[in-house]
């Protein structure tokens, strides 16, 4: 029988990453790139910190006014997700 390798998760390390200000800054920068590729704040794509859950980093791109209609019709935010980086 093959020997199984066991994976130990560093829960404190995961929590430290979720609360790291550098991670929050990176998420906001990625959201800003998506917003800019979609038309930017002039058009109505706003970037906001999303810290609704305590101990979690996050950022949101919000479409208001003309941008909301534009996004609904052309799916602009979905089409520009790759601008935020990542795989």
C-alpha positions as a Markdown table, in Angstrom:
| # | Residue | x | y | z |
|---|---|---|---|---|
| 1 | Unk | 0.0 | 0.0 | 0.0 |
| 2 | Unk | 1.3 | 3.5 | -0.9 |
| 3 | Unk | 2.3 | 5.8 | 1.9 |
| 4 | Unk | 0.0 | 8.8 | 2.1 |
| 5 | Unk | 1.4 | 12.3 | 2.5 |
| 6 | Unk | -0.5 | 14.4 | 5.0 |
| 7 | Unk | -1.0 | 18.1 | 4.4 |
| 8 | Unk | -1.0 | 20.4 | 7.4 |
| 9 | Unk | -2.7 | 23.7 | 7.0 |
| 10 | Unk | -1.2 | 26.8 | 8.7 |
| 11 | Unk | -4.5 | 28.3 | 9.8 |
| 12 | Unk | -2.8 | 31.3 | 11.6 |
| 13 | Unk | -0.9 | 31.9 | 8.3 |
| 14 | Unk | -4.1 | 32.0 | 6.3 |
| 15 | Unk | -5.6 | 34.4 | 8.8 |
| 16 | Unk | -2.6 | 36.6 | 8.7 |
| 17 | Unk | -2.8 | 36.8 | 4.9 |
| 18 | Unk | -6.5 | 37.7 | 5.0 |
| 19 | Unk | -5.8 | 40.6 | 7.3 |
| 20 | Unk | -2.6 | 41.8 | 5.7 |
| 21 | Unk | -2.8 | 45.5 | 4.5 |
| 22 | Unk | -0.6 | 44.7 | 1.5 |
| 23 | Unk | -3.2 | 42.1 | 0.3 |
| 24 | Unk | -5.9 | 44.7 | 0.7 |
| 25 | Unk | -3.8 | 47.3 | -1.3 |
| 26 | Unk | -3.2 | 44.7 | -4.0 |
| 27 | Unk | -7.0 | 43.9 | -4.3 |
| 28 | Unk | -7.8 | 47.6 | -4.5 |
| 29 | Unk | -5.2 | 48.1 | -7.2 |
| 30 | Unk | -6.6 | 45.1 | -9.2 |
| 31 | Unk | -10.1 | 46.5 | -8.9 |
| 32 | Unk | -8.9 | 49.9 | -10.0 |
| 33 | Unk | -7.3 | 48.3 | -13.2 |
| 34 | Unk | -10.6 | 46.6 | -14.0 |
| 35 | Unk | -12.5 | 49.9 | -13.4 |
| 36 | Unk | -10.1 | 51.9 | -15.6 |
| 37 | Unk | -10.4 | 49.3 | -18.4 |
| 38 | Unk | -14.2 | 49.5 | -18.2 |
| 39 | Unk | -14.3 | 53.2 | -18.5 |
| 40 | Unk | -13.2 | 54.6 | -15.1 |
| 41 | Unk | -14.8 | 56.8 | -12.6 |
| 42 | Unk | -15.8 | 59.4 | -15.2 |
| 43 | Unk | -18.1 | 56.9 | -16.7 |
| 44 | Unk | -19.4 | 55.6 | -13.4 |
| 45 | Unk | -17.3 | 52.6 | -12.4 |
| 46 | Unk | -16.3 | 53.2 | -8.8 |
| 47 | Unk | -13.8 | 51.2 | -6.7 |
| 48 | Unk | -14.6 | 50.7 | -3.0 |
| 49 | Unk | -12.9 | 48.8 | -0.2 |
| 50 | Unk | -15.0 | 45.9 | 0.8 |
| 51 | Unk | -14.3 | 45.3 | 4.4 |
| 52 | Unk | -17.8 | 44.1 | 5.3 |
| 53 | Unk | -16.5 | 41.0 | 7.0 |
| 54 | Unk | -14.2 | 41.5 | 9.9 |
| 55 | Unk | -10.7 | 40.0 | 9.3 |
| 56 | Unk | -11.2 | 39.7 | 5.5 |
| 57 | Unk | -9.7 | 41.9 | 2.7 |
| 58 | Unk | -11.7 | 42.8 | -0.3 |
| 59 | Unk | -12.5 | 45.4 | -3.0 |
| 60 | Unk | -15.5 | 46.0 | -5.2 |
| 61 | Unk | -16.1 | 47.7 | -8.5 |
| 62 | Unk | -19.5 | 49.4 | -8.5 |
| 63 | Unk | -21.3 | 50.5 | -11.7 |
| 64 | Unk | -23.6 | 53.5 | -11.1 |
| 65 | Unk | -25.5 | 55.8 | -13.5 |
| 66 | Unk | -24.6 | 55.3 | -17.1 |
| 67 | Unk | -22.1 | 52.6 | -16.2 |
| 68 | Unk | -24.8 | 50.5 | -14.7 |
| 69 | Unk | -26.7 | 50.5 | -18.0 |
| 70 | Unk | -23.5 | 50.0 | -20.0 |
| 71 | Unk | -22.4 | 47.1 | -17.9 |
| 72 | Unk | -25.9 | 45.5 | -18.1 |
| 73 | Unk | -25.9 | 45.7 | -21.9 |
| 74 | Unk | -22.2 | 44.8 | -22.7 |
| 75 | Unk | -21.1 | 42.9 | -19.5 |
| 76 | Unk | -18.1 | 45.3 | -19.3 |
| 77 | Unk | -16.9 | 44.3 | -15.9 |
| 78 | Unk | -16.9 | 40.6 | -16.7 |
| 79 | Unk | -15.1 | 41.2 | -20.0 |
| 80 | Unk | -12.4 | 43.2 | -18.3 |
| 81 | Unk | -11.7 | 40.8 | -15.4 |
| 82 | Unk | -8.4 | 39.7 | -17.0 |
| 83 | Unk | -7.2 | 43.3 | -16.6 |
| 84 | Unk | -7.0 | 42.8 | -12.9 |
| 85 | Unk | -4.2 | 40.2 | -13.3 |
| 86 | Unk | -4.0 | 36.7 | -12.1 |
| 87 | Unk | -4.0 | 33.4 | -14.0 |
